[in-house]
Amino acid sequence: MTQTLSALAQARGIRYFLISFTDLFGIQRAKLVPAAVIDTMQTAAGFAGFAAWLDMTPADADVFARADAAALMPLPWQPDVAWMPADLATVKGDPLPQTPRLVLKRVLEQAQALGYRVKTGVECEYFLVSPDGESLADGFDRQSKPCYDQQALMRRFAVISEICDAMQALGWGAYQNDHEDANGQFEMNWLYDDALVTADRHAFFKYMVKSIAEKHGLRATFMPKPFAHLTGNGCHLHLSVWDAAGAMNLFHDPQDEMGLSRLAYHFIGGVLHHAPALCAFTNPTVNSYKRINAPVTRSGATWSPTTISYSGNNRTHMIRIPDPGRFELRLADGAANPYLFVAAVIAAGLDGIKEQRDPGPRCDNNNYTDPLPPEQYPSLPGNLLDALRALERNTTLTTLLGENFVESYLKLKYREWQEFHSQITPWEREYTLDC
């Protein structure tokens, strides 16, 4: 007989459960439920949909969060509380189509129907800043090339080690932590897994990093470009496709120069083909476009892509092939929704396989100093509006991701763009007040 959550709570000393869902803007919403009533609330935690970014109105009936007990994670920094990701359903019990976790599940079901099992890993970069977010938390972190700086890394040992210890306790296979290319910026890595498992861990990781940073009197931000002169926060995605049993890597071909199969190249072809529309998910904020296509930063390189291109072990392109059997997408940033951007990439890849899209020859140039000809290799969208318009035109991704979901996403994101566009900035006043 399956153990109830209340029994599990009693055995593990859990007093409360966070029933959590991620909305369309990547914000985690939750209810804190006492362990004594969790068995009745696991499938009946009600939320007013309009109160989150779900494209609903105050007149709509409640939505209900169905917690996934299989993905339960105790908070390592507060072990008497456990977090569970949830899927949303209507009052009639139907899945709410614009739930990000369900969008990813829908795409993974399409892959499964073709005999594919998708595995992913993510590299999440973040800054540690002052509580007000105005400055870096470490005033001594001033090198022009601070990447891998041992002194700066160890000055933040208390925070970094607590997060890494937590990942190890959760069984994620955490294996390295480093100071990244910008002052005050860090990255922490854990092992890849099935795409939904990684997405849940990605969502939890962002919550965990922010919570532990606050515990130490700091603030963590995954904002794509919080400081104009410093490298932005990327969220690099590593992806491979396996057989249904997860035993054979279908992307691996030892006979190929790069160790990739034709299936992998077709998948990459699909990602390249749909890149402008993908940016609506991989780079989902106004600020995102100050990271890609950006001018040179203080360190000498942005480490962000500028064109729709792929390469071998070369970090100046949108897609890098670092090892046989997988590729790295360097496009996404820290604001990317852990579920939606992965769903969109997989959908693009599945279309590439279906249509046998050819990615063309790889590019081995340094794309920062020797850029590709724009007539052959288009630039990435220059702003959020361009990306949203590309998504609106992309009927293939709309079909694969779900028309209702894409319609809701575009509606809210267009509204966000309009809100930004209506602001009068200090820059505008400085340059146009005397016109």
C-alpha positions as CSV (number, residue, x, y, z in Angstrom):
1,M,0.0,0.0,0.0
2,T,1.3,3.5,-0.9
3,Q,2.3,5.5,2.1
4,T,0.2,8.6,2.7
5,L,1.9,12.0,2.8
6,S,0.7,12.5,6.4
7,A,2.4,9.2,7.4
8,L,5.5,10.2,5.4
9,A,5.5,13.6,7.3
10,Q,5.3,11.8,10.6
11,A,8.2,9.5,9.7
12,R,10.4,12.4,8.4
13,G,9.4,15.1,10.9
14,I,7.8,17.2,8.3
15,R,5.4,19.8,9.8
16,Y,4.4,21.7,6.6
17,F,4.2,21.2,2.9
18,L,4.6,23.9,0.2
19,I,2.2,23.0,-2.7
20,S,3.9,25.1,-5.4
21,F,3.2,25.9,-9.1
22,T,5.2,28.1,-11.5
23,D,3.2,30.6,-13.5
24,L,3.7,31.9,-17.0
25,F,6.2,34.5,-15.9
26,G,8.3,32.0,-13.9
27,I,7.1,33.1,-10.5
28,Q,6.5,30.3,-8.0
29,R,3.2,30.5,-6.2
30,A,2.4,28.3,-3.2
31,K,0.2,27.5,-0.2
32,L,1.7,26.3,3.1
33,V,-0.3,23.3,4.2
34,P,0.0,21.7,7.7
35,A,1.0,18.0,7.6
36,A,-2.1,17.0,9.5
37,V,-4.4,17.8,6.5
38,I,-2.0,17.2,3.6
39,D,-3.8,14.0,2.5
40,T,-7.0,16.0,1.6
41,M,-5.2,19.1,0.3
42,Q,-2.8,17.2,-2.1
43,T,-5.3,17.4,-4.9
44,A,-7.5,20.2,-3.7
45,A,-5.3,23.2,-2.9
46,G,-7.4,26.0,-4.4
47,F,-6.0,29.2,-6.0
48,A,-7.6,32.2,-7.6
49,G,-6.1,32.1,-11.1
50,F,-6.2,35.8,-11.6
51,A,-3.9,36.3,-8.7
52,A,-1.0,34.8,-10.7
53,W,0.2,35.2,-14.2
54,L,-2.1,32.7,-15.8
55,D,-4.3,34.8,-18.1
56,M,-7.4,34.5,-16.0
57,T,-9.9,37.0,-14.7
58,P,-11.4,37.6,-11.2
59,A,-14.7,36.1,-12.5
60,D,-13.1,32.7,-13.3
61,A,-13.6,29.9,-10.9
62,D,-10.7,28.7,-8.7
63,V,-8.0,26.4,-10.1
64,F,-6.7,23.5,-8.1
65,A,-3.1,22.4,-7.6
66,R,-2.4,18.7,-7.9
67,A,0.9,18.2,-6.0
68,D,3.3,15.7,-7.4
69,A,4.4,13.7,-4.3
70,A,7.0,11.8,-6.4
71,A,8.9,15.1,-6.8
72,L,8.8,16.0,-3.1
73,M,11.9,17.8,-1.8
74,P,12.4,18.7,1.9
75,L,13.9,22.1,2.4
76,P,17.5,21.3,3.5
77,W,17.8,24.7,5.2
78,Q,14.4,24.1,7.0
79,P,13.8,20.3,7.0
80,D,10.4,20.4,8.7
81,V,9.0,21.9,5.5
82,A,8.7,19.9,2.2
83,W,8.2,21.4,-1.3
84,M,6.1,19.7,-4.0
85,P,5.6,21.0,-7.6
86,A,2.0,20.9,-8.7
87,D,0.0,20.9,-11.9
88,L,-3.1,23.0,-12.2
89,A,-6.6,21.8,-13.0
90,T,-10.0,23.6,-13.5
91,V,-12.9,23.1,-11.1
92,K,-14.1,20.4,-13.5
93,G,-10.9,18.5,-13.1
94,D,-9.5,19.3,-16.6
95,P,-5.8,20.2,-16.8
96,L,-5.3,24.0,-17.1
97,P,-3.5,24.2,-20.5
98,Q,-1.4,27.3,-19.7
99,T,0.3,25.6,-16.7
100,P,4.0,25.6,-17.6
101,R,4.7,22.2,-16.0
102,L,1.9,20.7,-18.1
103,V,3.2,22.3,-21.3
104,L,6.5,20.5,-20.7
105,K,4.7,17.3,-19.9
106,R,2.7,17.6,-23.2
107,V,5.8,18.0,-25.3
108,L,7.5,15.1,-23.5
109,E,4.5,12.9,-24.2
110,Q,4.9,13.8,-27.9
111,A,8.6,12.7,-27.7
112,Q,7.6,9.5,-25.9
113,A,5.1,8.6,-28.6
114,L,8.0,8.7,-31.0
115,G,10.1,6.4,-28.8
116,Y,12.3,9.2,-27.4
117,R,13.3,10.1,-23.8
118,V,14.8,13.5,-23.4
119,K,17.5,14.2,-20.9
120,T,18.7,17.7,-19.9
121,G,21.0,19.5,-17.6
122,V,21.2,23.2,-16.8
123,E,23.9,25.6,-15.8
124,C,22.3,28.4,-13.7
125,E,24.2,31.6,-13.2
126,Y,23.3,34.2,-10.5
127,F,24.7,37.2,-8.8
128,L,24.9,37.8,-5.0
129,V,24.0,41.4,-4.4
130,S,23.1,43.8,-1.6
131,P,19.6,43.4,-0.1
132,D,18.4,46.4,-2.0
133,G,19.8,45.0,-5.3
134,E,21.8,48.1,-6.1
135,S,25.3,46.9,-5.7
136,L,27.4,43.7,-5.5
137,A,27.5,42.0,-2.1
138,D,31.3,41.7,-2.2
139,G,33.1,45.1,-2.4
140,F,36.5,43.3,-2.8
141,D,35.4,41.5,-6.0
142,R,36.8,44.0,-8.5
143,Q,39.0,42.1,-10.9
144,S,38.4,42.8,-14.6
145,K,38.6,39.0,-15.2
146,P,37.2,37.5,-12.1
147,C,36.2,34.1,-13.5
148,Y,37.3,31.2,-11.3
149,D,38.7,33.8,-8.8
150,Q,39.6,31.6,-5.8
151,Q,39.6,34.5,-3.2
152,A,36.2,35.8,-4.3
153,L,34.8,32.3,-4.4
154,M,35.9,31.4,-0.9
155,R,34.7,34.7,0.6
156,R,31.3,33.4,-0.2
157,F,32.0,29.9,1.1
158,A,29.3,30.0,3.7
159,V,26.6,30.6,1.1
160,I,28.0,28.4,-1.7
161,S,28.8,25.4,0.5
162,E,25.3,25.5,2.2
163,I,23.6,25.4,-1.3
164,C,26.0,22.7,-2.5
165,D,25.5,20.6,0.7
166,A,21.7,20.9,0.1
167,M,22.0,19.6,-3.4
168,Q,24.1,16.7,-2.3
169,A,21.6,15.9,0.5
170,L,18.8,16.0,-2.1
171,G,20.7,13.5,-4.3
172,W,21.2,15.7,-7.3
173,G,24.8,14.8,-7.8
174,A,26.2,18.3,-7.3
175,Y,29.8,18.2,-8.6
176,Q,31.3,21.7,-8.9
177,N,30.9,25.4,-8.0
178,D,32.7,28.4,-9.4
179,H,32.9,32.1,-9.5
180,E,31.7,33.1,-13.0
181,D,32.8,35.7,-15.5
182,A,31.2,38.8,-13.8
183,N,32.1,40.2,-10.4
184,G,29.7,38.8,-7.9
185,Q,28.5,36.0,-10.2
186,F,28.5,32.3,-9.4
187,E,27.5,29.0,-11.1
188,M,26.7,25.6,-9.5
189,N,26.4,22.4,-11.4
190,W,24.6,19.1,-10.8
191,L,24.1,16.0,-12.9
192,Y,21.7,15.8,-15.8
193,D,18.5,13.7,-15.7
194,D,15.1,13.3,-17.4
195,A,13.8,16.7,-18.6
196,L,10.9,17.0,-16.1
197,V,13.2,16.0,-13.2
198,T,15.7,18.6,-14.2
199,A,13.0,21.3,-14.7
200,D,11.6,20.6,-11.2
201,R,15.1,20.8,-9.7
202,H,15.8,24.0,-11.7
203,A,12.7,25.6,-10.2
204,F,13.6,24.5,-6.7
205,F,17.2,25.6,-7.2
206,K,16.2,29.2,-7.9
207,Y,14.0,29.2,-4.8
208,M,16.7,27.5,-2.7
209,V,19.5,29.9,-3.8
210,K,17.4,33.0,-3.0
211,S,16.3,31.6,0.4
212,I,19.8,30.6,1.5
213,A,21.2,34.0,0.3
214,E,18.6,35.8,2.4
215,K,19.5,33.7,5.4
216,H,23.0,35.1,5.1
217,G,21.8,38.7,4.7
218,L,22.3,38.8,0.9
219,R,20.2,38.8,-2.1
220,A,20.5,36.4,-5.1
221,T,19.3,37.4,-8.5
222,F,19.0,35.5,-11.8
223,M,18.2,38.7,-13.7
224,P,19.6,38.4,-17.2
225,K,21.6,41.6,-17.1
226,P,21.6,43.4,-13.7
227,F,24.8,45.4,-14.5
228,A,25.5,47.0,-17.9
229,H,29.2,46.6,-17.8
230,L,29.3,43.0,-16.5
231,T,28.5,39.6,-18.2
232,G,24.8,38.6,-17.8
233,N,23.3,35.5,-16.2
234,G,23.0,32.7,-18.7
235,C,21.1,29.4,-18.2
236,H,22.9,27.0,-20.6
237,L,20.9,23.9,-21.5
238,H,22.6,20.6,-22.2
239,L,20.3,18.2,-24.1
240,S,20.4,14.6,-25.4
241,V,17.7,12.2,-26.7
242,W,17.7,8.6,-25.6
243,D,15.6,5.5,-26.3
244,A,12.4,4.9,-24.4
245,A,14.2,2.9,-21.7
246,G,16.8,5.6,-21.2
247,A,19.6,3.1,-21.9
248,M,20.9,4.2,-25.3
249,N,21.9,7.8,-26.2
250,L,20.4,8.3,-29.7
251,F,22.4,11.4,-30.2
252,H,25.7,9.6,-30.0
253,D,27.5,8.4,-33.1
254,P,31.2,7.4,-32.7
255,Q,31.7,7.5,-36.5
256,D,30.9,11.3,-36.7
257,E,33.6,13.8,-36.3
258,M,31.7,15.5,-33.5
259,G,30.2,12.3,-32.1
260,L,26.7,13.2,-33.1
261,S,24.1,11.1,-34.9
262,R,21.9,12.3,-37.8
263,L,19.1,12.5,-35.4
264,A,21.0,15.0,-33.3
265,Y,21.9,17.1,-36.3
266,H,18.2,17.2,-37.4
267,F,17.2,18.2,-33.8
268,I,19.8,21.0,-33.9
269,G,18.5,22.0,-37.3
270,G,15.0,22.4,-35.8
271,V,16.4,24.5,-32.9
272,L,18.2,26.8,-35.4
273,H,15.2,27.0,-37.7
274,H,12.9,28.1,-34.8
275,A,15.4,30.2,-32.9
276,P,13.7,33.6,-33.4
277,A,10.4,32.3,-31.9
278,L,12.3,30.3,-29.2
279,C,13.7,33.5,-27.9
280,A,10.2,34.4,-26.6
281,F,10.8,31.6,-24.0
282,T,14.6,31.4,-23.7
283,N,14.9,35.2,-23.3
284,P,11.5,36.1,-21.9
285,T,12.0,39.6,-20.5
286,V,12.8,43.1,-21.7
287,N,16.1,42.9,-19.9
288,S,17.0,39.6,-21.6
289,Y,18.0,41.5,-24.8
290,K,20.6,43.5,-23.0
291,R,22.5,40.2,-22.5
292,I,22.3,38.8,-26.0
293,N,23.6,40.9,-28.9
294,A,25.4,43.0,-26.2
295,P,28.5,45.1,-26.4
296,V,31.8,43.8,-24.9
297,T,31.7,43.6,-21.2
298,R,34.5,44.5,-18.7
299,S,35.9,41.0,-18.9
300,G,36.4,41.3,-22.7
301,A,33.5,39.0,-23.8
302,T,29.8,38.7,-23.1
303,W,29.8,34.9,-23.4
304,S,26.4,35.3,-25.0
305,P,25.3,34.5,-28.6
306,T,24.7,37.0,-31.3
307,T,23.7,34.9,-34.3
308,I,21.7,31.8,-35.1
309,S,24.6,29.4,-35.6
310,Y,26.2,26.3,-34.2
311,S,29.8,25.2,-33.6
312,G,32.0,22.6,-32.0
313,N,33.6,23.4,-28.6
314,N,33.3,27.1,-29.3
315,R,31.4,29.3,-26.8
316,T,30.8,32.2,-29.2
317,H,27.9,30.5,-31.0
318,M,24.3,29.9,-30.0
319,I,24.8,26.1,-29.9
320,R,28.0,24.4,-28.8
321,I,28.9,20.7,-29.2
322,P,31.3,20.2,-26.2
323,D,31.3,16.4,-26.2
324,P,29.9,13.5,-28.2
325,G,26.2,12.7,-27.7
326,R,24.9,16.1,-26.6
327,F,24.8,19.7,-27.4
328,E,24.7,22.9,-25.3
329,L,22.2,25.7,-26.1
330,R,23.8,28.9,-24.8
331,L,20.8,31.1,-25.7
332,A,18.7,31.0,-22.5
333,D,19.1,33.4,-19.6
334,G,18.4,33.4,-15.9
335,A,14.8,34.7,-16.4
336,A,13.8,31.6,-18.5
337,N,10.9,29.7,-17.1
338,P,12.4,26.3,-16.0
339,Y,9.5,24.4,-17.8
340,L,8.6,26.6,-20.8
341,F,12.0,27.1,-22.3
342,V,12.8,23.4,-22.2
343,A,9.4,22.6,-23.7
344,A,10.0,25.0,-26.5
345,V,13.5,23.7,-27.3
346,I,12.3,20.1,-27.4
347,A,9.3,21.0,-29.6
348,A,11.6,22.8,-32.0
349,G,13.9,19.7,-32.0
350,L,11.1,17.3,-32.7
351,D,10.0,19.4,-35.7
352,G,13.6,19.3,-36.9
353,I,13.6,15.5,-36.7
354,K,10.2,15.2,-38.4
355,E,11.2,17.6,-41.2
356,Q,14.8,16.3,-41.3
357,R,16.1,19.9,-41.1
358,D,19.7,20.3,-42.0
359,P,21.7,22.6,-39.7
360,G,24.3,23.1,-42.4
361,P,28.1,23.0,-41.7
362,R,29.3,24.1,-38.3
363,C,30.9,27.4,-37.8
364,D,34.4,27.5,-36.3
365,N,35.0,31.2,-36.3
366,N,35.4,33.4,-33.3
367,N,32.0,35.1,-33.7
368,Y,33.0,38.0,-31.5
369,T,36.0,39.1,-33.5
370,D,35.2,37.6,-36.9
371,P,31.4,37.7,-37.2
372,L,29.5,35.6,-39.7
373,P,27.9,37.2,-42.8
374,P,24.5,38.4,-41.7
375,E,22.9,37.4,-45.1
376,Q,23.7,33.7,-44.3
377,Y,23.4,33.7,-40.5
378,P,20.7,36.0,-39.1
379,S,21.1,37.8,-35.9
380,L,19.0,36.9,-32.9
381,P,15.9,39.1,-32.1
382,G,17.0,42.6,-30.9
383,N,14.2,42.9,-28.3
384,L,11.3,41.1,-26.7
385,L,8.8,42.5,-29.2
386,D,10.6,41.0,-32.1
387,A,10.7,37.6,-30.4
388,L,7.0,37.7,-29.5
389,R,6.1,38.6,-33.1
390,A,8.3,35.7,-34.3
391,L,6.4,33.3,-32.0
392,E,3.1,34.7,-33.1
393,R,4.0,33.8,-36.7
394,N,5.3,30.4,-35.8
395,T,2.4,28.0,-36.4
396,T,4.5,24.9,-35.8
397,L,5.6,25.7,-32.3
398,T,2.1,27.0,-31.5
399,T,0.7,23.6,-32.5
400,L,3.3,21.6,-30.6
401,L,3.1,23.7,-27.4
402,G,-0.6,24.2,-27.5
403,E,-2.7,27.0,-29.0
404,N,-4.4,28.0,-25.8
405,F,-1.1,28.2,-24.0
406,V,0.6,30.3,-26.7
407,E,-2.3,32.6,-27.0
408,S,-2.3,33.3,-23.2
409,Y,1.5,33.7,-23.1
410,L,1.5,36.1,-26.0
411,K,-1.3,38.1,-24.5
412,L,0.5,38.6,-21.2
413,K,3.9,39.2,-22.7
414,Y,2.6,41.8,-25.2
415,R,1.0,43.6,-22.2
416,E,4.4,43.5,-20.4
417,W,6.1,45.0,-23.4
418,Q,3.5,47.8,-23.6
419,E,3.9,48.5,-19.9
420,F,7.7,48.8,-20.4
421,H,7.3,50.9,-23.5
422,S,5.1,53.4,-21.7
423,Q,7.8,54.2,-19.1
424,I,9.8,57.4,-19.4
425,T,13.4,56.6,-18.6
426,P,16.2,58.8,-17.2
427,W,18.1,58.2,-20.5
428,E,15.2,59.7,-22.5
429,R,15.0,62.7,-20.3
430,E,18.8,63.3,-20.5
431,Y,18.9,63.1,-24.3
432,T,15.6,64.6,-25.3
433,L,14.5,67.1,-22.7
434,D,16.1,70.0,-24.6
435,C,14.8,69.0,-28.0
